[in-house]
């Protein structure tokens, strides 16, 4: 039977404020009274806010709090609980903006992920990536709701150059976000993705895109044997080491799947 350990790390980057938020709820422990040995189930939520210091920070925290509360109190399948939690988070933003119109325009991306022995399931809106690391390779699990994929498709079709696609100032514009309005695009897993011993699932805000995929692979490979805390810390250190003068907030939640000793 699989168990999980996790770690959450963040950096403010070059920004004057932090608009990311993340929360994890775990339980039960693999051994009663010994939570440090791992968990049987996890739910993780990560949100990257927008709307300035007040609006963005408030939106990301509200979404994480509301999503987790809705999921914890939900019923039915995991897939249904995830989508209902997303909808309730969106409704919470709508109510906040209605109560305080000054906050109009605030919103956030969101990734909500449930881990059980049956596998990993998720729902996401926006451009915050959800990665799977397995046997030395990293794959993106969720859809990117920014303009980046559209620009890359244009480059692949020869309509623009690859360099133009990379440098286009619209690249990070969102096609969908949790703003209290109707959700334009939602990505949801179709069925549980079975995990293997040693797999890592990484939730991140888009500040992690400062690192290329091959660099993320190298970092996770190098620290995978040391556990989730080592992986999450190494990723954030590597982002900070790039010293990008425009570095966005970056938050990482690393979850490691492993076979529990008592399984």
C-alpha positions in Angstrom: 0.0 0.0 0.0 1.3 3.5 -0.9 1.8 6.2 1.6 2.8 9.9 1.1 5.1 12.5 2.6 5.1 16.1 1.6 6.7 19.5 2.0 5.7 23.1 1.1 8.3 25.8 0.3 8.0 29.3 -1.1 10.0 32.4 -2.1 8.7 35.9 -2.7 11.2 36.4 -5.5 11.6 40.0 -6.7 8.1 40.9 -5.8 7.2 43.3 -3.0 4.5 41.0 -1.7 3.5 37.4 -1.7 0.3 36.4 -3.6 0.8 32.6 -3.5 -0.9 30.4 -1.0 -0.9 26.7 -0.4 -2.3 24.3 2.2 -2.1 20.5 2.7 -4.3 18.3 4.8 -3.0 14.8 5.6 -4.2 11.7 7.4 -4.3 9.2 8.8 -0.7 8.4 9.5 0.8 5.2 8.3 1.5 4.2 11.9 -0.9 5.4 14.6 0.8 8.2 16.5 3.7 8.4 14.2 2.8 11.0 11.5 6.5 11.5 10.6 6.5 8.1 8.9 4.0 9.2 6.2 0.3 9.5 5.5 -2.3 7.3 3.9 -4.1 10.2 2.2 -3.4 13.8 1.3 -5.3 16.7 -0.1 -3.2 19.7 -1.4 -4.4 23.0 -2.7 -2.2 25.7 -4.3 -3.3 29.1 -5.5 -1.5 32.0 -7.3 -3.4 35.2 -6.7 -3.8 38.2 -8.9 -5.1 41.7 -8.3 -2.3 43.4 -6.4 -1.1 43.0 -2.8 -4.5 43.1 -1.2 -6.6 41.4 -3.8 -4.2 38.7 -4.9 -3.1 37.7 -1.5 -6.7 37.7 -0.2 -8.0 35.7 -3.2 -5.3 33.0 -3.0 -5.9 32.5 0.8 -9.6 32.5 0.4 -9.5 29.9 -2.3 -7.2 27.6 -0.4 -9.3 27.9 2.8 -12.7 27.5 1.0 -11.5 24.7 -1.2 -10.1 22.7 1.7 -13.2 23.2 3.8 -15.5 22.2 1.0 -13.5 19.1 0.2 -13.3 18.0 3.8 -17.0 18.4 4.2 -17.9 17.0 0.9 -19.6 13.7 -0.1 -19.5 11.4 -3.1 -16.6 10.5 -5.3 -13.2 12.3 -5.1 -13.8 13.7 -8.6 -17.1 15.2 -7.5 -15.7 16.6 -4.3 -12.9 18.3 -6.2 -15.2 20.0 -8.7 -17.7 21.1 -6.0 -14.8 22.5 -4.0 -13.6 24.5 -7.0 -17.1 25.9 -7.6 -17.5 26.8 -3.9 -14.2 28.6 -4.1 -15.3 30.6 -7.1 -18.5 31.5 -5.4 -16.6 32.7 -2.3 -14.7 35.1 -4.5 -17.9 36.3 -6.1 -19.4 37.1 -2.7 -16.3 38.9 -1.6 -16.2 41.1 -4.6 -19.9 41.8 -4.3 -19.4 42.8 -0.7 -16.4 45.0 -1.4 -16.4 46.3 -5.1 -12.9 47.8 -4.5 -11.7 44.2 -4.9 -13.2 43.8 -8.4 -10.6 42.1 -10.6 -9.0 40.0 -7.9 -8.7 36.3 -8.6 -6.4 33.3 -8.6 -5.3 30.2 -10.3 -5.9 27.0 -8.4 -4.8 23.4 -8.3 -6.6 21.0 -6.0 -5.1 17.5 -5.8 -6.2 14.4 -3.8 -3.8 11.5 -3.1 -5.1 8.0 -2.1 -3.9 4.5 -2.6 -6.0 4.4 -5.7 -4.0 7.2 -7.3 -3.9 10.9 -7.7 -6.9 13.0 -9.0 -6.9 16.8 -9.6 -8.8 19.8 -10.7 -7.1 23.0 -11.9 -7.8 26.4 -13.4 -5.1 28.8 -14.7 -1.4 28.3 -15.5 0.0 26.8 -12.2 1.7 23.5 -13.3 1.1 20.1 -11.8 4.1 17.8 -12.6 4.7 14.1 -12.3 8.3 12.9 -11.7 8.8 9.2 -12.5 12.1 7.4 -13.1 14.1 10.5 -13.9 11.5 12.3 -16.2 9.0 15.1 -15.6 5.7 15.3 -17.3 3.0 18.0 -17.1 -0.3 16.5 -15.8 -2.7 19.5 -16.2 -3.6 21.9 -18.9 -2.0 25.3 -19.1 -4.7 28.0 -19.3 -2.4 30.8 -20.3 -1.7 32.0 -23.8 1.7 30.1 -23.8 0.3 26.9 -25.4 -1.5 28.9 -28.1 1.7 30.8 -29.0 3.7 27.6 -29.0 1.2 26.0 -31.4 1.5 29.1 -33.7 5.3 28.6 -33.7 4.9 24.9 -34.5 2.7 25.8 -37.4 5.2 28.3 -38.7 3.0 31.3 -38.1 5.6 32.9 -35.8 9.1 31.9 -34.8 9.9 30.0 -31.7 11.8 33.0 -30.3 8.7 35.2 -31.0 6.6 32.7 -29.1 9.0 32.7 -26.1 9.3 36.5 -26.0 5.7 37.5 -26.6 4.5 39.7 -23.7 1.1 38.0 -23.8 2.6 34.7 -23.0 1.5 34.7 -19.4 -1.9 36.1 -19.9 -4.6 33.8 -18.5 -7.4 32.4 -20.5 -9.2 31.2 -17.3 -8.9 32.0 -13.6 -11.0 31.8 -10.5 -12.5 35.4 -10.3 -16.1 34.8 -9.2 -17.3 34.8 -12.9 -18.1 31.8 -14.9 -15.1 29.5 -15.2 -14.0 29.5 -18.9 -11.7 26.5 -18.7 -11.4 23.8 -16.1 -9.0 20.9 -16.2 -9.9 17.7 -14.4 -8.4 14.3 -14.3 -10.6 11.7 -16.0 -9.7 8.9 -13.6 -7.2 8.3 -10.8 -3.6 8.2 -12.0 -1.9 5.3 -10.4 1.3 6.2 -8.6 4.4 4.1 -8.2 6.9 3.8 -5.4 9.3 6.7 -5.7 7.0 9.0 -7.8 6.8 12.7 -7.0 3.9 14.9 -7.7 4.7 18.6 -7.6 2.2 21.5 -7.4 3.7 24.8 -8.2 2.9 28.4 -9.0 4.1 29.6 -12.4 7.2 31.2 -10.9 8.8 27.8 -11.2 8.9 28.3 -14.9 12.1 30.2 -14.3 13.6 26.7 -14.4 13.6 24.6 -17.6 12.0 21.2 -17.5 15.4 19.4 -17.8 16.6 21.4 -14.8 13.6 20.4 -12.7 14.3 16.8 -13.7 17.9 17.1 -12.6 17.0 18.7 -9.3 14.3 16.2 -8.4 16.5 13.3 -9.5 19.3 14.5 -7.3 17.2 14.9 -4.2 14.5 12.3 -4.6 16.0 9.7 -2.3 16.1 12.3 0.5 12.3 12.9 0.6 9.8 15.6 -0.2 11.4 18.2 2.1 14.7 18.0 0.3 13.1 18.2 -3.2 10.9 21.2 -2.4 13.8 23.1 -0.7 16.1 22.3 -3.6 13.6 23.6 -6.2 13.1 26.9 -4.4 16.9 27.3 -3.8 17.4 26.8 -7.5 14.8 29.4 -8.4 16.4 31.9 -6.1 19.9 31.1 -7.5 18.8 32.2 -10.9 18.6 35.8 -9.6 16.0 36.8 -12.1 15.3 40.5 -11.6 11.7 39.9 -12.4 11.3 36.7 -10.5 7.6 36.0 -9.6 6.5 34.5 -6.3 7.2 30.8 -6.4 5.5 28.2 -4.2 6.1 24.4 -4.4 4.3 21.5 -2.8 6.2 18.3 -3.3 4.5 15.0 -2.6 6.4 11.7 -2.6 4.6 8.3 -3.0 6.3 5.4 -1.4 5.5 1.9 -0.1 5.0 2.1 3.7 7.1 -0.3 5.8 4.0 -1.6 7.5 2.1 -2.1 4.2 
